Amino acid sequence: MKAKVTVMLKQGVLDPQGEAVKSALGNLGFGGVEAVRQGKVIELDLAETDATAAEKAVTEMCEKLLANTVIESYRVEIG
């Protein structure tokens, strides 16, 4: 079973990488970009065959390692 985790900085947390990308896009002539938030996507191949159990396991992985829940939020997709 496959799982995809999307991790983003929470709203209100400064995103210097996003600001750097926004600035670079402006320098390349893409002036219409008002904001950029940069995150990460983690894809997992799981041995688990039960979607509920897989989601529970991936959520635990996020809480313990994949996301810094103080400053980041995450979304788990099982498919």
Backbone as XML, in Angstrom:
<?xml version="1.0"?>
<chain id="A" units="angstrom">
  <residue number="1" name="MET">
    <atom name="N" x="0.847" y="-1.167" z="0.000"/>
    <atom name="CA" x="0.000" y="0.000" z="0.000"/>
    <atom name="C" x="0.896" y="1.236" z="0.000"/>
  </residue>
  <residue number="2" name="LYS">
    <atom name="N" x="0.447" y="2.252" z="-0.703"/>
    <atom name="CA" x="1.222" y="3.493" z="-0.782"/>
    <atom name="C" x="0.604" y="4.546" z="0.130"/>
  </residue>
  <residue number="3" name="ALA">
    <atom name="N" x="1.483" y="5.365" z="0.683"/>
    <atom name="CA" x="1.051" y="6.494" z="1.495"/>
    <atom name="C" x="1.827" y="7.723" z="1.044"/>
  </residue>
  <residue number="4" name="LYS">
    <atom name="N" x="1.138" y="8.849" z="1.062"/>
    <atom name="CA" x="1.798" y="10.118" z="0.741"/>
    <atom name="C" x="1.538" y="11.070" z="1.890"/>
  </residue>
  <residue number="5" name="VAL">
    <atom name="N" x="2.615" y="11.672" z="2.384"/>
    <atom name="CA" x="2.534" y="12.636" z="3.477"/>
    <atom name="C" x="2.981" y="13.986" z="2.931"/>
  </residue>
  <residue number="6" name="THR">
    <atom name="N" x="2.154" y="14.993" z="3.091"/>
    <atom name="CA" x="2.506" y="16.356" z="2.715"/>
    <atom name="C" x="2.710" y="17.145" z="3.999"/>
  </residue>
  <residue number="7" name="VAL">
    <atom name="N" x="3.901" y="17.717" z="4.143"/>
    <atom name="CA" x="4.262" y="18.469" z="5.340"/>
    <atom name="C" x="4.478" y="19.924" z="4.946"/>
  </residue>
  <residue number="8" name="MET">
    <atom name="N" x="3.805" y="20.828" z="5.655"/>
    <atom name="CA" x="3.936" y="22.261" z="5.388"/>
    <atom name="C" x="4.134" y="22.999" z="6.705"/>
  </residue>
  <residue number="9" name="LEU">
    <atom name="N" x="4.814" y="24.136" z="6.630"/>
    <atom name="CA" x="4.907" y="24.982" z="7.810"/>
    <atom name="C" x="3.523" y="25.514" z="8.145"/>
  </residue>
  <residue number="10" name="LYS">
    <atom name="N" x="3.219" y="25.625" z="9.428"/>
    <atom name="CA" x="1.943" y="26.168" z="9.856"/>
    <atom name="C" x="1.862" y="27.642" z="9.470"/>
  </residue>
  <residue number="11" name="GLN">
    <atom name="N" x="0.631" y="28.123" z="9.284"/>
    <atom name="CA" x="0.422" y="29.537" z="8.998"/>
    <atom name="C" x="1.005" y="30.355" z="10.150"/>
  </residue>
  <residue number="12" name="GLY">
    <atom name="N" x="1.647" y="31.441" z="9.821"/>
    <atom name="CA" x="2.242" y="32.302" z="10.837"/>
    <atom name="C" x="3.702" y="31.985" z="11.117"/>
  </residue>
  <residue number="13" name="VAL">
    <atom name="N" x="4.182" y="30.829" z="10.637"/>
    <atom name="CA" x="5.591" y="30.474" z="10.811"/>
    <atom name="C" x="6.355" y="31.022" z="9.615"/>
  </residue>
  <residue number="14" name="LEU">
    <atom name="N" x="7.421" y="31.761" z="9.880"/>
    <atom name="CA" x="8.236" y="32.347" z="8.828"/>
    <atom name="C" x="8.772" y="31.261" z="7.903"/>
  </residue>
  <residue number="15" name="ASP">
    <atom name="N" x="8.674" y="31.482" z="6.590"/>
    <atom name="CA" x="9.125" y="30.520" z="5.583"/>
    <atom name="C" x="10.193" y="31.166" z="4.705"/>
  </residue>
  <residue number="16" name="PRO">
    <atom name="N" x="11.457" y="31.188" z="5.159"/>
    <atom name="CA" x="12.506" y="31.838" z="4.377"/>
    <atom name="C" x="12.744" y="31.181" z="3.023"/>
  </residue>
  <residue number="17" name="GLN">
    <atom name="N" x="12.576" y="29.868" z="2.921"/>
    <atom name="CA" x="12.746" y="29.213" z="1.619"/>
    <atom name="C" x="11.655" y="29.658" z="0.656"/>
  </residue>
  <residue number="18" name="GLY">
    <atom name="N" x="10.432" y="29.758" z="1.149"/>
    <atom name="CA" x="9.339" y="30.233" z="0.315"/>
    <atom name="C" x="9.574" y="31.652" z="-0.158"/>
  </residue>
  <residue number="19" name="GLU">
    <atom name="N" x="10.075" y="32.508" z="0.735"/>
    <atom name="CA" x="10.378" y="33.891" z="0.354"/>
    <atom name="C" x="11.491" y="33.949" z="-0.689"/>
  </residue>
  <residue number="20" name="ALA">
    <atom name="N" x="12.492" y="33.080" z="-0.564"/>
    <atom name="CA" x="13.585" y="33.036" z="-1.544"/>
    <atom name="C" x="13.063" y="32.597" z="-2.915"/>
  </residue>
  <residue number="21" name="VAL">
    <atom name="N" x="12.165" y="31.624" z="-2.933"/>
    <atom name="CA" x="11.582" y="31.171" z="-4.194"/>
    <atom name="C" x="10.742" y="32.286" z="-4.804"/>
  </residue>
  <residue number="22" name="LYS">
    <atom name="N" x="9.949" y="32.973" z="-3.985"/>
    <atom name="CA" x="9.127" y="34.088" z="-4.482"/>
    <atom name="C" x="10.003" y="35.168" z="-5.100"/>
  </residue>
  <residue number="23" name="SER">
    <atom name="N" x="11.087" y="35.500" z="-4.420"/>
    <atom name="CA" x="12.008" y="36.516" z="-4.934"/>
    <atom name="C" x="12.636" y="36.070" z="-6.253"/>
  </residue>
  <residue number="24" name="ALA">
    <atom name="N" x="13.072" y="34.819" z="-6.319"/>
    <atom name="CA" x="13.695" y="34.299" z="-7.543"/>
    <atom name="C" x="12.691" y="34.295" z="-8.698"/>
  </residue>
  <residue number="25" name="LEU">
    <atom name="N" x="11.452" y="33.924" z="-8.415"/>
    <atom name="CA" x="10.435" y="33.946" z="-9.465"/>
    <atom name="C" x="10.218" y="35.368" z="-9.968"/>
  </residue>
  <residue number="26" name="GLY">
    <atom name="N" x="10.191" y="36.343" z="-9.049"/>
    <atom name="CA" x="10.059" y="37.742" z="-9.454"/>
    <atom name="C" x="11.219" y="38.183" z="-10.330"/>
  </residue>
  <residue number="27" name="ASN">
    <atom name="N" x="12.426" y="37.752" z="-9.970"/>
    <atom name="CA" x="13.606" y="38.103" z="-10.761"/>
    <atom name="C" x="13.579" y="37.471" z="-12.150"/>
  </residue>
  <residue number="28" name="LEU">
    <atom name="N" x="12.859" y="36.370" z="-12.287"/>
    <atom name="CA" x="12.731" y="35.700" z="-13.586"/>
    <atom name="C" x="11.553" y="36.225" z="-14.402"/>
  </residue>
  <residue number="29" name="GLY">
    <atom name="N" x="10.869" y="37.240" z="-13.873"/>
    <atom name="CA" x="9.785" y="37.859" z="-14.617"/>
    <atom name="C" x="8.397" y="37.365" z="-14.242"/>
  </residue>
  <residue number="30" name="PHE">
    <atom name="N" x="8.291" y="36.540" z="-13.222"/>
    <atom name="CA" x="6.990" y="36.051" z="-12.780"/>
    <atom name="C" x="6.508" y="36.915" z="-11.621"/>
  </residue>
  <residue number="31" name="GLY">
    <atom name="N" x="6.111" y="38.142" z="-11.937"/>
    <atom name="CA" x="5.761" y="39.117" z="-10.919"/>
    <atom name="C" x="4.417" y="38.921" z="-10.271"/>
  </residue>
  <residue number="32" name="GLY">
    <atom name="N" x="3.582" y="38.056" z="-10.800"/>
    <atom name="CA" x="2.241" y="37.874" z="-10.268"/>
    <atom name="C" x="2.160" y="36.943" z="-9.075"/>
  </residue>
  <residue number="33" name="VAL">
    <atom name="N" x="3.287" y="36.415" z="-8.624"/>
    <atom name="CA" x="3.275" y="35.493" z="-7.488"/>
    <atom name="C" x="3.251" y="36.308" z="-6.196"/>
  </residue>
  <residue number="34" name="GLU">
    <atom name="N" x="2.180" y="36.189" z="-5.442"/>
    <atom name="CA" x="2.025" y="36.985" z="-4.232"/>
    <atom name="C" x="2.617" y="36.328" z="-2.996"/>
  </residue>
  <residue number="35" name="ALA">
    <atom name="N" x="2.641" y="35.000" z="-2.956"/>
    <atom name="CA" x="3.189" y="34.297" z="-1.795"/>
    <atom name="C" x="3.604" y="32.896" z="-2.201"/>
  </residue>
  <residue number="36" name="VAL">
    <atom name="N" x="4.622" y="32.389" z="-1.532"/>
    <atom name="CA" x="5.085" y="31.018" z="-1.750"/>
    <atom name="C" x="5.300" y="30.376" z="-0.384"/>
  </residue>
  <residue number="37" name="ARG">
    <atom name="N" x="4.768" y="29.191" z="-0.194"/>
    <atom name="CA" x="5.024" y="28.377" z="0.995"/>
    <atom name="C" x="5.658" y="27.094" z="0.482"/>
  </residue>
  <residue number="38" name="GLN">
    <atom name="N" x="6.804" y="26.754" z="1.012"/>
    <atom name="CA" x="7.506" y="25.558" z="0.570"/>
    <atom name="C" x="7.335" y="24.468" z="1.617"/>
  </residue>
  <residue number="39" name="GLY">
    <atom name="N" x="7.121" y="23.254" z="1.158"/>
    <atom name="CA" x="6.962" y="22.119" z="2.058"/>
    <atom name="C" x="7.691" y="20.909" z="1.509"/>
  </residue>
  <residue number="40" name="LYS">
    <atom name="N" x="7.268" y="19.740" z="1.965"/>
    <atom name="CA" x="7.878" y="18.512" z="1.470"/>
    <atom name="C" x="6.810" y="17.441" z="1.324"/>
  </residue>
  <residue number="41" name="VAL">
    <atom name="N" x="7.054" y="16.536" z="0.389"/>
    <atom name="CA" x="6.184" y="15.393" z="0.162"/>
    <atom name="C" x="7.016" y="14.146" z="0.391"/>
  </residue>
  <residue number="42" name="ILE">
    <atom name="N" x="6.480" y="13.240" z="1.205"/>
    <atom name="CA" x="7.158" y="11.983" z="1.516"/>
    <atom name="C" x="6.262" y="10.856" z="1.037"/>
  </residue>
  <residue number="43" name="GLU">
    <atom name="N" x="6.795" y="9.979" z="0.178"/>
    <atom name="CA" x="6.042" y="8.832" z="-0.310"/>
    <atom name="C" x="6.568" y="7.577" z="0.366"/>
  </residue>
  <residue number="44" name="LEU">
    <atom name="N" x="5.654" y="6.770" z="0.853"/>
    <atom name="CA" x="6.015" y="5.542" z="1.562"/>
    <atom name="C" x="5.356" y="4.344" z="0.887"/>
  </residue>
  <residue number="45" name="ASP">
    <atom name="N" x="6.100" y="3.261" z="0.735"/>
    <atom name="CA" x="5.540" y="1.977" z="0.317"/>
    <atom name="C" x="5.426" y="1.120" z="1.564"/>
  </residue>
  <residue number="46" name="LEU">
    <atom name="N" x="4.208" y="0.737" z="1.899"/>
    <atom name="CA" x="3.950" y="0.021" z="3.139"/>
    <atom name="C" x="3.553" y="-1.427" z="2.867"/>
  </residue>
  <residue number="47" name="ALA">
    <atom name="N" x="3.945" y="-2.320" z="3.765"/>
    <atom name="CA" x="3.532" y="-3.719" z="3.673"/>
    <atom name="C" x="2.079" y="-3.885" z="4.125"/>
  </residue>
  <residue number="48" name="GLU">
    <atom name="N" x="1.582" y="-2.942" z="4.907"/>
    <atom name="CA" x="0.222" y="-3.003" z="5.454"/>
    <atom name="C" x="-0.802" y="-3.053" z="4.326"/>
  </residue>
  <residue number="49" name="THR">
    <atom name="N" x="-1.835" y="-3.888" z="4.473"/>
    <atom name="CA" x="-2.886" y="-3.990" z="3.457"/>
    <atom name="C" x="-4.203" y="-3.359" z="3.896"/>
  </residue>
  <residue number="50" name="ASP">
    <atom name="N" x="-4.334" y="-3.050" z="5.175"/>
    <atom name="CA" x="-5.542" y="-2.413" z="5.704"/>
    <atom name="C" x="-5.347" y="-0.900" z="5.729"/>
  </residue>
  <residue number="51" name="ALA">
    <atom name="N" x="-6.211" y="-0.178" z="5.028"/>
    <atom name="CA" x="-6.048" y="1.273" z="4.897"/>
    <atom name="C" x="-6.121" y="1.991" z="6.239"/>
  </residue>
  <residue number="52" name="THR">
    <atom name="N" x="-7.010" y="1.563" z="7.113"/>
    <atom name="CA" x="-7.147" y="2.207" z="8.419"/>
    <atom name="C" x="-5.888" y="2.019" z="9.256"/>
  </residue>
  <residue number="53" name="ALA">
    <atom name="N" x="-5.365" y="0.798" z="9.264"/>
    <atom name="CA" x="-4.137" y="0.516" z="10.008"/>
    <atom name="C" x="-2.952" y="1.259" z="9.403"/>
  </residue>
  <residue number="54" name="ALA">
    <atom name="N" x="-2.921" y="1.355" z="8.078"/>
    <atom name="CA" x="-1.843" y="2.079" z="7.407"/>
    <atom name="C" x="-1.878" y="3.553" z="7.776"/>
  </residue>
  <residue number="55" name="GLU">
    <atom name="N" x="-3.066" y="4.153" z="7.762"/>
    <atom name="CA" x="-3.184" y="5.571" z="8.111"/>
    <atom name="C" x="-2.770" y="5.818" z="9.562"/>
  </residue>
  <residue number="56" name="LYS">
    <atom name="N" x="-3.155" y="4.918" z="10.437"/>
    <atom name="CA" x="-2.772" y="5.051" z="11.841"/>
    <atom name="C" x="-1.254" y="4.973" z="11.994"/>
  </residue>
  <residue number="57" name="ALA">
    <atom name="N" x="-0.623" y="4.026" z="11.296"/>
    <atom name="CA" x="0.833" y="3.871" z="11.384"/>
    <atom name="C" x="1.552" y="5.096" z="10.822"/>
  </residue>
  <residue number="58" name="VAL">
    <atom name="N" x="1.098" y="5.606" z="9.684"/>
    <atom name="CA" x="1.746" y="6.765" z="9.067"/>
    <atom name="C" x="1.540" y="8.008" z="9.930"/>
  </residue>
  <residue number="59" name="THR">
    <atom name="N" x="0.376" y="8.153" z="10.533"/>
    <atom name="CA" x="0.142" y="9.273" z="11.437"/>
    <atom name="C" x="1.122" y="9.222" z="12.601"/>
  </residue>
  <residue number="60" name="GLU">
    <atom name="N" x="1.344" y="8.038" z="13.139"/>
    <atom name="CA" x="2.311" y="7.883" z="14.225"/>
    <atom name="C" x="3.726" y="8.234" z="13.747"/>
  </residue>
  <residue number="61" name="MET">
    <atom name="N" x="4.063" y="7.831" z="12.516"/>
    <atom name="CA" x="5.372" y="8.186" z="11.950"/>
    <atom name="C" x="5.532" y="9.702" z="11.860"/>
  </residue>
  <residue number="62" name="CYS">
    <atom name="N" x="4.466" y="10.369" z="11.447"/>
    <atom name="CA" x="4.504" y="11.835" z="11.337"/>
    <atom name="C" x="4.700" y="12.470" z="12.707"/>
  </residue>
  <residue number="63" name="GLU">
    <atom name="N" x="3.980" y="11.992" z="13.687"/>
    <atom name="CA" x="4.060" y="12.555" z="15.033"/>
    <atom name="C" x="5.439" y="12.347" z="15.662"/>
  </residue>
  <residue number="64" name="LYS">
    <atom name="N" x="6.091" y="11.233" z="15.315"/>
    <atom name="CA" x="7.368" y="10.903" z="15.937"/>
    <atom name="C" x="8.583" y="11.365" z="15.139"/>
  </residue>
  <residue number="65" name="LEU">
    <atom name="N" x="8.463" y="11.478" z="13.802"/>
    <atom name="CA" x="9.655" y="11.760" z="13.004"/>
    <atom name="C" x="9.438" y="12.656" z="11.795"/>
  </residue>
  <residue number="66" name="LEU">
    <atom name="N" x="8.428" y="12.383" z="11.006"/>
    <atom name="CA" x="8.329" y="13.018" z="9.692"/>
    <atom name="C" x="7.954" y="14.493" z="9.721"/>
  </residue>
  <residue number="67" name="ALA">
    <atom name="N" x="7.290" y="14.934" z="10.780"/>
    <atom name="CA" x="6.896" y="16.347" z="10.879"/>
    <atom name="C" x="7.248" y="16.875" z="12.265"/>
  </residue>
  <residue number="68" name="ASN">
    <atom name="N" x="7.689" y="18.117" z="12.286"/>
    <atom name="CA" x="7.892" y="18.816" z="13.565"/>
    <atom name="C" x="6.559" y="19.484" z="13.876"/>
  </residue>
  <residue number="69" name="THR">
    <atom name="N" x="5.748" y="18.832" z="14.672"/>
    <atom name="CA" x="4.366" y="19.292" z="14.874"/>
    <atom name="C" x="4.253" y="20.618" z="15.615"/>
  </residue>
  <residue number="70" name="VAL">
    <atom name="N" x="5.351" y="21.123" z="16.139"/>
    <atom name="CA" x="5.330" y="22.443" z="16.763"/>
    <atom name="C" x="5.162" y="23.524" z="15.694"/>
  </residue>
  <residue number="71" name="ILE">
    <atom name="N" x="5.847" y="23.351" z="14.555"/>
    <atom name="CA" x="5.819" y="24.377" z="13.509"/>
    <atom name="C" x="5.265" y="23.879" z="12.175"/>
  </residue>
  <residue number="72" name="GLU">
    <atom name="N" x="5.002" y="22.574" z="12.059"/>
    <atom name="CA" x="4.538" y="22.017" z="10.785"/>
    <atom name="C" x="3.208" y="21.293" z="10.964"/>
  </residue>
  <residue number="73" name="SER">
    <atom name="N" x="2.416" y="21.323" z="9.911"/>
    <atom name="CA" x="1.214" y="20.503" z="9.837"/>
    <atom name="C" x="1.452" y="19.447" z="8.761"/>
  </residue>
  <residue number="74" name="TYR">
    <atom name="N" x="0.667" y="18.396" z="8.788"/>
    <atom name="CA" x="0.833" y="17.344" z="7.780"/>
    <atom name="C" x="-0.508" y="16.785" z="7.369"/>
  </residue>
  <residue number="75" name="ARG">
    <atom name="N" x="-0.510" y="16.198" z="6.177"/>
    <atom name="CA" x="-1.703" y="15.540" z="5.638"/>
    <atom name="C" x="-1.288" y="14.161" z="5.148"/>
  </residue>
  <residue number="76" name="VAL">
    <atom name="N" x="-2.028" y="13.137" z="5.513"/>
    <atom name="CA" x="-1.728" y="11.760" z="5.120"/>
    <atom name="C" x="-2.763" y="11.311" z="4.083"/>
  </residue>
  <residue number="77" name="GLU">
    <atom name="N" x="-2.272" y="10.750" z="2.986"/>
    <atom name="CA" x="-3.143" y="10.166" z="1.966"/>
    <atom name="C" x="-2.734" y="8.705" z="1.789"/>
  </residue>
  <residue number="78" name="ILE">
    <atom name="N" x="-3.701" y="7.817" z="1.861"/>
    <atom name="CA" x="-3.459" y="6.384" z="1.678"/>
    <atom name="C" x="-4.095" y="5.969" z="0.367"/>
  </residue>
  <residue number="79" name="GLY">
    <atom name="N" x="-3.346" y="5.235" z="-0.429"/>
    <atom name="CA" x="-3.928" y="4.822" z="-1.708"/>
    <atom name="C" x="-3.220" y="3.676" z="-2.339"/>
  </residue>
</chain>
